[in-house]
Structure formats: structure tokens, C-alpha cells
Amino acid sequence: MLPRGRVYRYPPGRGLPDMPMTGVAGGMLSVPYDMGGMPLRDTALSQPIPIGALASALANATPEQQRTMLGENLYPLVEQLEPDAAAKVTGMLLEMDQTEVLHLLESPEALKAKVAEAMEVLRSVQQQQAGAAADQLASLSLSDNLVS
């Protein structure tokens, strides 16, 4: 709850002049909402960086920054293909060589193939884990290790 008499004003979006908002209660900025009640995404933030610019930015970055930059560009593309497993698949793809990841960013077909391959690996691991758990349960015996 806000204290009485004080109004918190958040800074305007990037590149917008700092002007008072008339018609908005307390001078606070309004945030555009879609019908679902979620704030709309800033289209300037979601635009992918051109590959040439990304490659030159990667050359001047630390390995941790490189991974972050590649992930930020790769994740939205993977999310379009596999929304439920986008984070896991993106992490798997980031384990590849940097030049291969750049190729995936340039080639939608190569990206689709690698995402499909990663999903197969995830499904295989899930099946193995489910099988191992079932084997462990099957090997239990109610009469073993009874305390008298």
C-alpha cells in the first residue's frame, strides 16, 4: 500500500520524453495491457540482433556474456518451436560450439532439426528415468529387512 500524500512515479520508457500524463490518476504512467491483462512486450526489446552485429559483439565479450547474448537471441526462436521446453532446449543448444549456435540463429531449418533432436534426447531420458523408477519399485519386497 502506498503512503498517503506520496505518489510514486516510474521513469518513462526508452526514448520517450519525461512529460506529465494528463488524465492519469496521480500523474502515474499507464501501461498498455492486452485483453489477457498481461503487459504488452516492448517490440524494440524483442527484435533479434542482426547476425553480423551479434558476431562482432560476441568477439568483444567475456565467455559468460557470450553465452548470455546467444541465449537471449536463441530462446525466442526455440520458444516458438517448443514453448514448454524452451529453456531446457536452449540450454542444451548453448552447449554446442559458438559457430554452430550462430548457424542455428541464421538457419530456421537447422534450428528446427536441432530442436527436434534435443526433444528426442529429453524424451529418451524421461523414459529411462521412468523405467528406472519402475524397476526400483518392482525390486522392493515387503518381506525384506523386517525388524522383529
C-alpha positions in Angstrom: 0.0 0.0 0.0 1.3 3.4 -0.9 1.7 6.0 1.9 -0.9 8.9 1.8 0.2 12.0 0.1 3.0 10.3 -1.9 2.8 9.2 -5.4 5.5 7.0 -6.9 6.3 7.9 -10.5 8.1 5.4 -12.6 10.5 6.5 -15.3 9.1 6.7 -18.9 10.0 4.1 -21.5 13.2 4.3 -23.5 13.4 7.3 -25.8 10.2 8.9 -24.5 10.3 12.5 -23.2 9.5 12.9 -19.5 6.1 14.6 -19.6 3.3 14.6 -17.1 0.5 12.3 -18.1 -2.8 14.2 -18.1 -5.9 12.2 -17.3 -4.0 9.5 -15.5 -4.6 9.4 -11.7 -1.8 10.9 -9.7 0.4 11.5 -12.7 1.4 7.9 -12.9 2.2 6.3 -16.2 -0.2 3.9 -17.7 1.0 0.6 -19.0 -0.7 -0.8 -22.1 -2.4 -4.1 -21.4 -3.8 -6.7 -23.8 -7.1 -8.4 -23.2 -5.5 -11.0 -21.0 -4.2 -8.5 -18.5 -0.6 -9.1 -19.3 1.6 -6.1 -20.2 2.4 -5.9 -23.9 6.0 -6.6 -24.8 8.3 -3.7 -25.9 8.9 -4.6 -29.6 12.2 -2.8 -29.5 13.4 -5.2 -26.9 12.2 -8.4 -28.7 13.9 -7.6 -32.0 16.7 -10.0 -32.7 20.2 -8.6 -33.3 21.5 -9.0 -36.8 23.9 -11.9 -37.0 26.8 -9.6 -38.1 26.3 -7.3 -35.2 25.9 -10.2 -32.8 29.1 -11.8 -34.1 31.1 -8.6 -33.5 29.5 -8.1 -30.1 30.5 -11.7 -29.2 34.1 -11.1 -30.2 34.4 -8.3 -27.5 32.5 -10.2 -24.7 33.6 -12.5 -21.9 32.6 -16.2 -22.3 29.8 -15.7 -19.8 28.5 -12.6 -21.7 28.8 -14.6 -25.0 26.6 -17.4 -23.6 24.0 -14.9 -22.3 23.9 -13.0 -25.6 23.5 -16.2 -27.6 20.8 -17.4 -25.2 18.9 -14.2 -25.4 18.8 -14.4 -29.2 18.2 -18.2 -29.3 15.5 -18.5 -26.7 12.6 -16.7 -28.5 13.2 -18.8 -31.6 13.2 -22.1 -29.6 10.1 -20.9 -27.7 8.2 -20.6 -31.0 9.0 -24.3 -31.7 8.8 -25.8 -28.2 7.2 -23.4 -25.8 7.0 -25.9 -22.8 10.7 -26.9 -23.0 12.2 -23.7 -24.5 14.5 -23.0 -21.5 15.8 -26.6 -21.3 16.3 -26.9 -25.1 18.0 -23.5 -25.3 20.4 -24.6 -22.5 21.2 -27.8 -24.4 21.8 -25.9 -27.7 24.1 -23.4 -25.9 26.4 -26.4 -25.1 27.3 -26.5 -28.8 30.2 -24.6 -30.4 29.5 -20.9 -30.8 29.8 -21.0 -34.6 27.2 -23.8 -34.7 24.8 -21.7 -32.5 25.3 -18.7 -34.8 24.4 -21.0 -37.7 21.2 -22.1 -35.9 20.3 -18.4 -35.5 20.7 -17.9 -39.2 19.0 -21.0 -40.5 15.5 -21.8 -39.3 15.6 -25.3 -40.8 18.8 -26.2 -39.0 17.3 -24.8 -35.8 14.1 -26.9 -36.2 16.3 -30.0 -36.8 18.4 -29.4 -33.7 15.4 -28.6 -31.5 13.7 -31.8 -32.7 16.9 -33.7 -31.8 17.1 -32.1 -28.4 13.4 -33.0 -27.7 14.2 -36.7 -28.7 17.0 -36.7 -26.1 14.7 -35.3 -23.5 12.0 -37.8 -24.2 14.6 -40.6 -24.1 15.9 -39.5 -20.7 12.4 -39.2 -19.3 11.6 -42.7 -20.5 14.8 -44.1 -18.9 14.1 -42.4 -15.7 10.5 -43.7 -15.6 11.8 -47.2 -16.4 14.5 -47.0 -13.6 11.9 -45.9 -11.1 9.6 -48.7 -12.1 12.5 -51.2 -11.8 13.3 -49.9 -8.3 9.7 -50.3 -7.2 9.5 -53.7 -8.7 12.6 -54.9 -6.9 11.2 -53.9 -3.5 9.9 -56.7 -1.3 7.6 -56.3 1.6 9.2 -59.2 3.5 12.9 -57.9 3.2 14.5 -56.3 6.2 11.7 -56.7 8.6 12.5 -55.7 12.1 11.5 -58.3 14.7 
